[in-house]
């Protein structure tokens, strides 16, 4: 019952959808999100899988967050990086030769569908209290330290990630810009509907218990 209240089903569903969307944006070759573009760049430079660097970068962010906030590292947050990393590598493997856009229309389709799925996945993931996302925690730490609002803090992180992604030859392109500009809007669109779904599930769970 505790797991249901924590939203474990929304957590796992969200990460599955999110990582599927990430894989599609990477396969589109038109540019991934700032964070994922960096992961691809590290993969191209050092050879480990994209998912492996999801875990490595996530751990680095956890340690940096702890230093900046002068608190103990939230190693529990590494669960999200670990699950996300496995999901990305799994989807990239499964998609393989199935999704290899060779036309302009195919690339745009993969990019747009991937971006929408990423936003939907985040909308599901936000319904849970399983483990924090290291990047989201970084956003809050920067906001607390600088006094900036969350939007400015996220924008600052995105700029740094894009610079790093470019330096490592990452998947930076028009898709990176689209993700940065519209992902928040799409997430906001999906949130009310996912909230309604969560409330419906909670009522059904309460009825079963009673």
TAQUIMO-V410494 format. One record per backbone hydrogen bond with DSSP energy under -1.0 kcal/mol. CO is the residue of the C=O (numbers start at 0). NH is the residue of the N-H. E is the energy in kcal/mol with one decimal. If there is no record, write none. Layout:
# TAQUIMO-V410494
co = <CO;CO>
nh = <NH;NH>
e = <E;E>
This chain:
# TAQUIMO-V410494
co = <0;1;2;5;6;7;8;9;10;11;12;13;14;15;16;17;18;19;20;21;22;23;25;29;32;33;34;35;36;37;38;39;40;41;42;48;49;50;51;52;53;54;55;56;57;58;59;60;61;62;63;64;65;65;72;73;74;75;76;77;78;79;80;81;82;83;84;85;86;87;88;89;90;91;94;102;103;104;105;106;107;108;109;110;111;112;113;114;115;116;117;118;119;120;121;123;124;132;133;134;135;136;137;138;139;140;141;142;148;149;150;151;152;153;154;155;156;157;158;159;160;161;162;163;164;165;169;170;172;173;174;175;176;177;178;181;182;183;184;185;186;189;190;191;192;193;194;195;196;197;198;199;200;201;202;203;204;205>
nh = <4;5;7;128;10;11;12;13;14;15;16;17;18;19;20;21;22;23;24;25;26;27;28;174;36;37;38;39;40;41;42;43;44;45;46;52;53;54;55;56;57;58;59;60;61;62;63;64;65;66;67;68;69;70;74;76;77;78;80;81;82;83;84;85;86;87;88;89;90;91;92;93;94;95;97;106;107;108;109;110;111;112;113;114;115;116;117;118;119;120;121;122;123;124;125;126;127;136;137;138;139;140;141;142;143;144;145;146;152;153;154;155;156;157;158;159;160;161;162;163;164;165;166;167;169;168;171;31;176;177;178;179;180;181;182;185;186;187;188;189;190;193;194;195;196;197;198;199;200;201;202;203;204;205;206;207;208;209>
e = <-2.3;-2.3;-2.4;-2.7;-2.6;-2.6;-2.2;-2.5;-2.0;-2.3;-2.4;-2.9;-2.6;-1.7;-2.2;-2.4;-2.4;-2.0;-2.3;-2.2;-2.5;-1.5;-1.1;-3.1;-3.2;-1.4;-1.7;-2.3;-2.0;-2.6;-2.2;-2.6;-1.8;-3.1;-1.9;-1.6;-1.3;-1.5;-2.1;-2.9;-1.8;-2.4;-2.2;-2.5;-2.1;-2.2;-2.4;-2.9;-1.9;-2.2;-2.7;-2.6;-1.1;-2.0;-1.6;-2.1;-1.7;-1.6;-1.1;-2.8;-2.8;-2.7;-2.6;-2.3;-2.3;-2.6;-2.1;-2.4;-2.6;-2.6;-2.0;-2.7;-3.0;-2.0;-3.3;-2.2;-2.1;-2.4;-2.5;-2.3;-2.9;-2.6;-2.1;-2.5;-2.2;-2.5;-2.3;-1.9;-2.4;-2.7;-2.2;-2.2;-1.9;-2.9;-2.5;-1.7;-1.7;-2.4;-2.1;-2.1;-1.7;-2.5;-2.6;-2.0;-2.3;-2.3;-2.5;-2.0;-2.2;-2.6;-2.2;-2.3;-2.0;-2.5;-2.2;-2.1;-2.5;-2.5;-2.3;-2.3;-2.8;-2.7;-2.0;-1.4;-3.8;-1.3;-2.1;-2.6;-1.3;-2.5;-2.5;-2.1;-2.3;-2.6;-1.8;-2.4;-2.5;-2.2;-1.6;-1.9;-2.2;-2.2;-2.7;-2.0;-1.9;-2.4;-2.5;-2.1;-2.2;-2.4;-2.1;-2.0;-2.3;-2.3;-2.2;-2.0;-2.0;-2.4>
